[in-house]
Structures are given as C-alpha cells and as structure tokens.
Amino acid sequence: MDHGDTLLRFDGISFTYDHKKPILKNTSFSVREHAKLTIMGQNGAGKSTIFKLITGEMKVQEGKIHFKKGATIGIAKQVIPPADLQKTVEEFFAGAFTEKKYDLERSIKKILDVVHLRAPLGKKLKEFSGGQKARLLLAFALIQEPDLLLLDEPTNNLDQQGIDHLTTFLIGYEKTCMVISHDAAFLNCFTHGVVYLDAFTHTVAQYVGDYYDVVVQIGEQIEAEKQQNARMAKDIQDRKDKINFFSHKGGKMRKLASKMRDDVEEAEENKVDVRQEDKTIPPFRIEATEFPLPLVQISSLTVMQDHEPVKKKVNVTVRRRHRVLITGPNGIGKTSLLEAMAEGREKGAVMTKGCIVGYYRQDFSGLPTEKTVYDVLASAMESPNHQLIYATAARFLLPGDKVQTTVGALSEGQKGLLCFARFLLQKPTLLILDEPTNHINFRHLPVIAAALNEYEGGMILVSHDQEFVNQITMDETLNLGEL
C-alpha cells in the first residue's frame, strides 16, 4: 500500500514525569497515512506515554506535535477505566461521540460483528470477561472510524480465534495504525515499520521493515555501537597513559599533556550512547509454604452460557505439586471463576482453611494504585524485611528509586513483574494465575515459565499463550466449553 501525506509528526518532543523521571528527550519522528507501525521498547520506556501525548491525555513539555488538519484519533486502551465498568454497552459506546448519535444501536451491532462479539446493549461492562472487554475496547476505537488508530496491547486476554480475527481485520485496515504489543508473531503479520524507544537514552529511532527484520536491525546496530565504543575506549586509555607520562615531564611536554586532556574529554563526550537491549530477569524460585492437606476441592464450577451463569459438575482436587489448566472460549467466564475462587465465593470450590493464595489478576485491579512498590511487597510478609524487599524488587527490574514509586505510576509490564516479586515474599501454597503473560516482555516469559514449572505448591492457570503453557507440565486440563 502506498503511503500518503504525513499524518502525525513529533518535533523535538521532551517529556519528564514529575520533573524527575525523563521519558523522552528531543524526540522527532513522523507517521504517514496508511502506515502500520509498532511502538517498541523496554518496559517503562514510555510506549504508552507516546499514545497519551498523541491523544492529549498528557501535555508535551517541550517541542510540538503536528497533526494533519482534520485528522481524527481513536485509541483502544489496555483496560476499561474503572468509572466505565458500571456503564452498559450502549452507554459505553455513546461516550465515543461528542454529539448524540441517532443510529447508535445499529452502529454498535455493526462494530461488534467486526470484533466478533455478541453483547446485549443493556449489559454492564463489569459483567464481561477479560477477552470480551478487550474486544469492547477495540470496538470503541473502531466505531469512531479514526484516521489514526492506536492499539495498546490489543491481544491481551484474547483467545487464538480472537487474535486471528483481529489480525485479519488489521491486514485489511485502510487507515493508519500504531500498535503497542509484546506479541511478536501478531505484530509480524501486518506492521511494516517500528518506532523504537530506548529507556536508557530516552531517544527514539524509526525503522522500516516487518517486526522480525527490525529486531535484527536493532541488534546489529547495538553491536556496532558497542564495538565503536570499545575502539574509542582503547584510544582514550592510550591517550590517558601518554598524558600521565608527559605530565611528569617539564616545559613543552606538560603543555602537550594539558592539550591532550582537553582532547580526551571531548572524545569521551562523543562516545555513542549505546541502546541497551531489554534486561531479562534472572532465574527465580517461588517457595511454597508447607501444607499437608488438599488445597482446593472442586465439585462444581460456574460458567457463562448465552450471558447467563450455569453450574457444571466436576471432580477435581488440587494438592501440592498439582497443576490445573483451565481453558475455554472468551466469554465463558474464566476470569470471573478464578476471581470467585481466589476470594472464596465459588461455593463448588472449597478452599482448605490456612491455604495461602497467591492471585495474579489479569488487569492488576488487586494492586493498590496509591501504595508504593515497597508497601505492596511489605504487605506480602509477616515481618517486613527492608533489605529483602529492596533486593527482591531489584531482581524484577524495580531497583532503588522504583521501590518508592506508587503502583499507579508503573507501566503495565512493571506491574506484572511486581506481582511475581510479591509471590517470592508471600510464599503461597496455591497460585491462581489469570493470564500471567499479559503485558510481560517476551524476554521474561521463559524465566517465568521455568519458575512456575519448578513451583511445588498447587496451581490453577488460565493462559491463551500456548507457547508459554507448553513450557509448564500440567497435570489436568478443564475445558469449560466442554463441561
């Protein structure tokens, strides 16, 4: 597809959080009409910040963002805002328009067909599954028919059918699209360019090519920059050795040493800022508190059929070292089921008293946004250990300054890592994991899978990421769609 005029241009943009944490420094890049671009970068690099600056949710501090005159923007966010969860489907979509839309009902039904979702217009958003909410967020952006479509982790919570449907739609999408996603296979199907953010230099580079090609390009460029710096470092050290020798001589030699010092300072300033690849979390182990009795006895489960709860009989006993995978299509109630089990509300799943539950919510709604990382980790321990809290946070790429950061200021990927850091300190008897790969950088997933595979407590897992699941030995699978 031929690209048209420039639709969006960042011109010398700088942005800093709370005047302390730099995100962007003198950033410039452009997006042409009909382009499909990936926003790529480390957790916390500022990918979602780019979107917030584009939509005006955040204001630029230096520089200017230029839009093509009359261009409209639609964004599919990662999660539905808490205030919208009480809205009905119809009320939610009404908020997509600044003026009353008289054919709203027809437009909603049409766009829900596009995202492959059946949803009664009077049903409240809080009653939908995670996968259904993901489809609603996408539909909310599409119904506006924007010139620029922004998608923030659109495959999170989608089953494979949903991902395939979204991929097909985006391949045929004729307008401009920018995507943040950790799903490499998904991105490679339809994007043809990358805007790469570096969390260490706070700069942006733009690349042309499909996702996998660009990853290779970035790796090659990082290696070239490292080699250039190594050559410069050797040259600088040679000069320093000569300076040290000449400075002990008299007259002209000492003057030469002084001039050489100025040259060395200039050379050190000219060293290339090497973009660091994503750090990968080191291997870790989640200890399980000893517990001799069965953890959970499940005799029945609640599933959703045609948007109505239905009880299904099962016979599952979860003990230590026993892992149960729960599968089923989006909308059948996997998230609601896990939440009810974790909170002790699922009457057919009896939790043994004294069982310590580590619960990973797919939307992180269990993390108190106003609390600091330190507070969250301290709450997982009977007797908080200051040194251990800091050391554990650092293992999950939440070092020093991040420990006193509020949860609300973390990226979604950092929140996911915080959940695993909390498990290390909590030492749960039972892990209930609802889409634990959501928002997590793909580099960390093999490490997390290995830790879960070695975990000796009980585990109940829901995940649409089959590659991740395949790395964990499961003892039993419950397909809710076949009960």
Secondary structure, DSSP 8 states (H G I E B T S, - for coil): ----SEEEEEEEEEEEETTTEEEEEEEEEEEETT-EEEEEE-TTSSHHHHHHHHHTSS--SEEEEEE-TT--EEEE-SS--GGGTTSBHHHHHHTT-SS--TTHHHHHHHHHHHTT----TTSBGGGS-HHHHHHHHHHHHHTT--SEEEEESTTTT--HHHHHHHHHHHHH--SEEEEE-S-HHHHHHH--EEEEE-TTT--EEEEES-HHHHHHHHHHHHHHHHHHHHHHHHHHHHHHHHHHHHTTS-THHHHHHHHHHHHHHHHHHTS---------------------S-SEEEEEEEEEETTEEEEEEEEEEE-TT-EEEEE--TTSSHHHHHHHHHTT--TTEEE-TT--EEEE-TT-TTS-TTSBHHHHHHTTSSS--HHHHHHHHHHTT--HHHHTSBGGGS-HHHHHHHHHHHHHHH--SEEEEESTTTT--TTTHHHHHHHHHH--SEEEEE-S-HHHHTTS--SEEEEGGG-
